Amino acid sequence: MPKIFTCVDRLSNIFKAPNKKSEVVSQILFGEEFFVKKTNNQFYKGCSTFDKYSGFVLKKNFKKISAEKKYRITIKKASLFSGPNLLKKTKKELLFNSQVCIQEERNNFIKIGKFWIKKNSIKKINNSSNNFLEKIKYFSKTRYLWGGNSIKGIDCSGLVQELLKSINKKCPRDSKDQLAFFKKSVSLSGIKKGDLLFWKGHVAIALNKQSLVHAYGPKKRVIVMPIKKTIKTLLETKNLKILSIKRPL
């Protein structure tokens, strides 16, 4: 019988095959869930419950937990404490967009498992907002990582997905699926903040009419670039023409 397991590690890879040397196709953050269909030695085969992305995850990073995740980490990194006291800070941390549930509250701290975090580092997951670029600063100069979904490493479509996730909006994991998922097309002359620019295998986010931000492989990091320069560079270096510009919200 398929079962839902929760990620109990800070970050867990989703592998293409049941091998730690296999390609990493996506990642799951602490508190996010994985729908297990089969067991394969030290791996579970299944998919993320958030976006139905399929692959293999290490069993050791997942546990059967019934508690409902009602809160999301809204700061870049949330330090873990061994007790509800600033003097009890550990070297462990949870990353932006990780999910938690409150077990206990004390001294402006909340307990999650055997650790505590500051209460002001979380918000309810059902928070309503349309400003999905509010936290883009957290990803400034984040290293480019194929299949990455966190501030420790991210790719172009992962960046789009994590930013939308932060305001509780779902979208597919890969850029080709995002291109099909978002229906409203806009022209280059009508582009505005938050619009998504698509090429074959790549996506970027408009910051305004002149600039965009993207996790850019050749620069090995998340970077801000002029829109016109990016369009020209991708055409000249990769022979990639812009396919479409979509408005996600």
Solvent accessible surface area in square Angstrom, and as a share of the most:
residue,aa,sasa,rsa
1,M,207,0.92
2,P,67,0.42
3,K,107,0.45
4,I,70,0.36
5,F,29,0.12
6,T,3,0.02
7,C,0,0.00
8,V,48,0.27
9,D,59,0.31
10,R,89,0.33
11,L,36,0.18
12,S,2,0.01
13,N,49,0.25
14,I,1,0.00
15,F,10,0.04
16,K,131,0.56
17,A,40,0.31
18,P,50,0.32
19,N,78,0.40
20,K,115,0.49
21,K,192,0.81
22,S,23,0.15
23,E,75,0.34
24,V,33,0.19
25,V,21,0.12
26,S,3,0.02
27,Q,17,0.07
28,I,3,0.01
29,L,1,0.01
30,F,43,0.18
31,G,1,0.01
32,E,12,0.06
33,E,53,0.24
34,F,0,0.00
35,F,67,0.28
36,V,12,0.07
37,K,111,0.47
38,K,133,0.56
39,T,83,0.48
40,N,57,0.29
41,N,129,0.66
42,Q,99,0.44
43,F,5,0.02
44,Y,29,0.11
45,K,85,0.36
46,G,3,0.03
47,C,7,0.04
48,S,9,0.06
49,T,36,0.21
50,F,35,0.15
51,D,33,0.17
52,K,135,0.57
53,Y,46,0.18
54,S,72,0.47
55,G,9,0.08
56,F,24,0.10
57,V,0,0.00
58,L,19,0.09
59,K,63,0.27
60,K,151,0.64
61,N,16,0.08
62,F,8,0.04
63,K,121,0.51
64,K,125,0.53
65,I,67,0.34
66,S,119,0.77
67,A,43,0.33
68,E,120,0.54
69,K,29,0.12
70,K,110,0.47
71,Y,43,0.16
72,R,10,0.04
73,I,0,0.00
74,T,21,0.12
75,I,62,0.32
76,K,83,0.35
77,K,86,0.36
78,A,2,0.01
79,S,35,0.23
80,L,12,0.06
81,F,5,0.02
82,S,68,0.44
83,G,4,0.04
84,P,21,0.13
85,N,64,0.33
86,L,112,0.56
87,L,165,0.82
88,K,101,0.43
89,K,129,0.55
90,T,37,0.21
91,K,209,0.89
92,K,114,0.48
93,E,38,0.17
94,L,5,0.03
95,L,0,0.00
96,F,7,0.03
97,N,0,0.00
98,S,0,0.00
99,Q,29,0.13
100,V,2,0.01
101,C,25,0.15
102,I,51,0.26
103,Q,109,0.48
104,E,63,0.28
105,E,93,0.42
106,R,117,0.43
107,N,103,0.53
108,N,123,0.63
109,F,12,0.05
110,I,0,0.00
111,K,60,0.25
112,I,14,0.07
113,G,47,0.45
114,K,158,0.67
115,F,34,0.14
116,W,13,0.05
117,I,0,0.00
118,K,83,0.35
119,K,88,0.37
120,N,125,0.64
121,S,1,0.01
122,I,16,0.08
123,K,117,0.49
124,K,111,0.47
125,I,27,0.14
126,N,114,0.59
127,N,51,0.26
128,S,112,0.72
129,S,37,0.24
130,N,110,0.56
131,N,69,0.35
132,F,8,0.04
133,L,10,0.05
134,E,94,0.42
135,K,42,0.18
136,I,36,0.18
137,K,140,0.59
138,Y,28,0.11
139,F,1,0.01
140,S,70,0.45
141,K,152,0.64
142,T,10,0.06
143,R,134,0.49
144,Y,58,0.22
145,L,50,0.25
146,W,152,0.53
147,G,1,0.01
148,G,0,0.00
149,N,3,0.02
150,S,3,0.02
151,I,15,0.08
152,K,67,0.28
153,G,0,0.00
154,I,0,0.00
155,D,9,0.05
156,C,11,0.07
157,S,7,0.04
158,G,0,0.00
159,L,1,0.01
160,V,1,0.00
161,Q,4,0.02
162,E,2,0.01
163,L,0,0.00
164,L,2,0.01
165,K,6,0.03
166,S,15,0.10
167,I,9,0.04
168,N,70,0.36
169,K,74,0.32
170,K,120,0.51
171,C,6,0.04
172,P,28,0.18
173,R,5,0.02
174,D,39,0.20
175,S,10,0.07
176,K,138,0.58
177,D,60,0.31
178,Q,0,0.00
179,L,43,0.21
180,A,66,0.51
181,F,101,0.42
182,F,14,0.06
183,K,165,0.70
184,K,120,0.51
185,S,71,0.46
186,V,29,0.17
187,S,64,0.41
188,L,80,0.40
189,S,97,0.63
190,G,36,0.35
191,I,2,0.01
192,K,107,0.46
193,K,117,0.50
194,G,7,0.06
195,D,1,0.00
196,L,0,0.00
197,L,0,0.00
198,F,1,0.00
199,W,4,0.01
200,K,155,0.66
201,G,58,0.55
202,H,19,0.09
203,V,1,0.00
204,A,1,0.00
205,I,1,0.00
206,A,0,0.00
207,L,42,0.21
208,N,66,0.34
209,K,115,0.49
210,Q,123,0.55
211,S,26,0.17
212,L,0,0.00
213,V,4,0.02
214,H,1,0.00
215,A,0,0.00
216,Y,12,0.05
217,G,26,0.25
218,P,79,0.49
219,K,100,0.42
220,K,147,0.62
221,R,86,0.31
222,V,5,0.03
223,I,29,0.14
224,V,87,0.50
225,M,16,0.07
226,P,69,0.43
227,I,3,0.01
228,K,163,0.69
229,K,117,0.50
230,T,0,0.00
231,I,34,0.17
232,K,122,0.52
233,T,34,0.20
234,L,5,0.03
235,L,76,0.38
236,E,118,0.53
237,T,90,0.53
238,K,113,0.48
239,N,121,0.62
240,L,40,0.20
241,K,147,0.62
242,I,56,0.28
243,L,101,0.50
244,S,26,0.17
245,I,11,0.06
246,K,20,0.08
247,R,43,0.16
248,P,19,0.12
249,L,87,0.43
